[in-house]
Amino acid sequence: MSENSCCKLNNKSIYGQFCGECPDCRTVVKEKALVEKDGEKVAKKKVRILSTLDVLISVFVVTPLVVACWRGTWQLMDVYASYFPPWESFIIGTLIHIVVGISQESFDGLVNKKHKSRLCNACAFMFMKLYTIVLNGVTNMHWRGGWCIVDEYFGTRMENGRTILEDPRGSFCFFTICFLILFAMRCLRNLNSPPFEICLDYGDHMFLFPNMFKVKASETISLYVLDVIFSISIVSNLGMFVWRGIWLLFDVFYFPQDEVRSAWGSLILGYIIIAIVFLLQPFMKKLCDNLNGIPKLLVADAYMMASVIAVIVTWRAIWMLLNIYFLPENEELSCWITMCVPMLILMIMGCSNSVLVRGVCLDAEEPDGSCVIFPCNYLKVIFDQEKYDTWFNIWTGKGKKTDLNNMLNGILANQSHTINVINYHLININDDEKNEKNNNVNKNGVS
């Protein structure tokens, strides 16, 4: 805009602050609209591409690797069953998780930072990997112990390749009660796993995870310890039992006499439900945007349970297919390979923490429709194109605002504009020293 502009507001540097009547002002407003339109189109296209790739990576790469790692670790404990008795495994697993939960901030403060010494950085890196490996073993031991206890109590056994329940009514009542308790506590979303979430191996996700009541250790240590104990011994264990209940339903009713057909049928069904859930996500987000209170909670929980069923069915399918086709004549070797190789690949990819089960969150806790957005961010984080407020950041209050500056400034690199991410106003940046004062006003007044 020229120095002798007739803008009535006499503020030449902020788009949207012009009178819109004189030719110069109308030109500026048109320019603003074109830049915003073109920039947003390119930005949205990039986000859509990265989001689609993230979903595909989560569904077809991360999930099979995570399931294979769990299958190898779990069934190795079956091979060496004498070393992993159910009750001892369940109790020790619970206690170790409680210790890890209490000391999570200490781990994060000591290890998860950049040290001056290369040796310290190398040791911290190795500790992070060892932490994941050990906690994966502890989690499998914990869950296997819990499942074995429930199976023994309700008389669940394998007979001629078929799952038999001696007390179906009692087991149904038990699993239903566990589900209803989780629903009443608004904790159903804790049942989710890959492909609907990816946990990276760096940042706050490495050691920190939320507890039920979000008590901070810096506030009241006794309440913090109680929060950790409740989150793990109650919420996590209830989730473990609900998983067993849904898994058993498919064992008993989904082609129970044909293991191969049951495995392939579960795989097809699981991926169909996964596709439907992801396709419905934009609609569900808009729906939850317009809901509040109990209606929003019920809609979000129904959507989350659909994703949980998809997860369990898919996990069961991949698990069974590995048992059927991958070295069935040598179970021990098969388990060692599926435990080690997938873990190594996940570490190379930087998402080995996806094998862990940690933390507690509340259903429909996030504002608006973000409660039904799945944290499947992988390439978006790696390329730093978009940083969503992940569930973890919302739970812990350490959210990072969505950073569109880097994304859109690259699009507008050849133009003299920058983006204010708070209200998306376009600010005209002139190199002329005469406008320096106005630019300073813009930074203070608009940003």
C-alpha positions, -999 to +999 in steps of 0.1 A: +000+000+000+013+034-008+025+060+017-004+083+008-030+056+013-065+069+020-072+041+045-096+057+071-081+037+099-046+048+090-031+014+099-015+001+067+001-030+082-027-051+095-050-068+070-086-066+081-081-031+096-088-013+063-119+006+054-127-016+024-140+014+005-110+030-013-093+011-042-061+005-023-080-011+006-101-033-016-070-045-033-054-054+000-085-073+012-086-093-021-049-101-018-055-113+018-084-136+007-063-151-021-033-157+001-054-172+029-073-195+004-042-208-014-022-212+018-049-231+036-055-254+006-019-264+004-016-267+041-047-289+044-035-310+016-002-317+033-020-325+065-044-349+048-015-367+031+005-371+063-026-381+083-034-408+057+001-421+058+001-421+096-030-442+096-016-467+071+017-470+090-002-475+123-025-501+108-002-521+086+032-516+102+031-506+138+002-528+149+015-561+134+049-554+150+034-547+184+012-577+183+041-599+172+062-586+201+035-593+226+028-627+212+065-637+214+070-624+249+037-639+262+041-673+247+078-675+258+064-673+293+040-702+284+071-722+272+088-715+305+056-716+325+073-730+357+091-697+361+060-676+357+032-689+380+000-669+376-005-653+410+031-644+415+033-629+380+001-609+385+012-595+419+048-588+409+037-571+377+013-549+395+039-539+421+065-531+394+040-509+375+032-491+407+069-484+414+074-472+378+044-450+381+056-434+413+091-428+400+081-416+365+090-380+371+124-390+385+132-411+354+121-382+332+142-356+351+174-377+352+173-395+318+150-377+294+172-347+287+203-337+268+235-341+288+268-323+283+287-355+282+284-378+251+289-408+275+259-396+296+238-392+265+248-427+253+240-442+287+206-423+288+198-437+253+206-473+264+186-469+296+155-457+276+157-488+254+163-511+284+133-494+301+110-503+272+123-539+270+120-546+307+086-529+310+073-548+280+083-581+298+067-569+330+035-559+313+032-592+295+039-611+328+012-590+345-015-595+319-007-632+314-009-637+351-043-620+353-057-639+323-045-672+337-061-665+371-095-656+355-093-687+332-086-709+361-114-695+382-140-699+354-127-732+341-116-719+307-096-745+288-086-757+253-101-789+241-095-803+206-085-768+194-117-753+208-121-729+238-144-744+265-160-724+293-172-744+323-190-714+338-201-692+310-228-674+331-203-665+358-176-654+334-202-633+315-213-616+347-177-610+358-166-594+326-198-573+324-193-560+359-157-550+350-170-532+319-197-514+338-172-502+364-149-488+338-179-471+321-190-456+354-155-443+360-153-429+324-123-450+317-133-471+286-108-453+263-080-469+283-088-501+265-075-488+232-041-498+217-025-497+182-036-491+155-055-463+172-026-448+191+012-446+186+035-437+214+069-423+204+102-430+221+111-394+230+097-363+246+072-365+275+059-398+261+090-417+271+085-419+309+055-397+318+020-409+318-012-396+334-030-412+364-067-413+373-070-382+394-040-362+379-024-356+413+011-342+409+040-355+430+051-319+437+017-312+454+010-340+478+032-371+477+009-393+497-021-385+474+001-390+444+011-425+455-025-433+462-034-420+427-008-443+411-019-473+432-056-468+423-048-462+386-028-494+382-044-519+407-080-509+398-083-492+364-055-511+346-065-545+359-102-539+351-091-531+315-071-563+314-101-583+324-124-566+298-099-574+271-100-611+282-138-611+281-140-597+246-112-620+234-131-650+249-163-641+231-146-644+198-129-676+209-162-692+218-185-679+191-165-669+160-157-701+141-147-720+173-141-753+156-119-739+127-089-720+139-077-710+104-111-697+094-115-679+128-080-663+123-086-650+088-122-641+095-110-620+125-084-603+104-109-593+077-135-582+103-110-563+123-096-543+094-132-536+081-141-521+115-109-502+117-116-486+083-151-477+093-139-462+125-113-440+108-137-430+081-163-420+107-139-399+127-146-365+110-183-370+114-180-381+150-158-351+158-184-327+143-212-345+163-193-343+196-186-306+188-223-300+191-229-321+222-222-317+259-226-336+291-240-371+291-250-372+254-214-364+244-201-390+268-224-417+255-216-410+218-178-408+225-179-441+245-199-459+218-174-448+192-145-457+215-159-492+221-162-498+184-125-490+181-117-512+211-135-542+195-116-536+162-083-536+181-090-568+200-103-586+169-073-576+149-048-584+177-064-619+180-062-625+143-026-615+139-017-635+170-035-666+157-020-663+122+015-662+137+007-694+157-006-711+126+020-701+100+052-689+116+074-719+126+045-739+142+068-769+146+092-749+168+072-727+191+102-716+212+122-703+183+091-687+168+085-668+200+121-656+204+121-643+168+087-625+171+097-610+205+131-596+194+128-587+157+096-566+160+110-548+191+142-540+172+122-526+142+100-505+165+131-491+182+146-482+148+112-465+139+112-447+172+079-460+185+087-490+206+068-474+235+037-484+216+041-519+231+036-506+267+003-503+286+005-472+309-016-443+321-053-436+327-075-410+309-111-401+312-137-404+284-148-372+267-124-352+288-111-331+259-129-300+248-153-302+219-149-331+194-112-337+201-122-365+225-127-388+195-094-380+177-070-409+179-033-400+186-018-418+155+007-391+148+040-404+134+051-387+102+034-355+113+057-354+143+088-366+125+085-339+098+073-314+123+045-304+100+018-304+126+018-308+164-016-317+177-025-315+213-022-352+220-042-369+247-012-370+269-005-333+267-042-325+275-042-349+305-010-336+320-015-299+312+017-298+291+000-292+257+018-275+229-003-252+208-009-263+173+020-248+153+009-237+119+037-211+116+063-234+102+038-250+079+022-220+064+053-197+064+069-222+041+040-219+017+042-181+019+080-179+018+080-159-014+055-134-001+058-106+024+034-121+049+035-142+081+008-160+100-005-153+135-016-187+148-040-173+174-065-156+150-050-163+116-047-126+107-023-119+080+003-093+088+020-072+061+057-072+067+075-043+049+112-040+048+108-002+047+121+013+079+092+037+079+068+009+087+089-006+116+068+012+142+036-002+127+051-037+126+059-035+163+024-024+170+011-054+151+032-079+171+021-064+204-015-058+195-025-087+173-003-116+184 
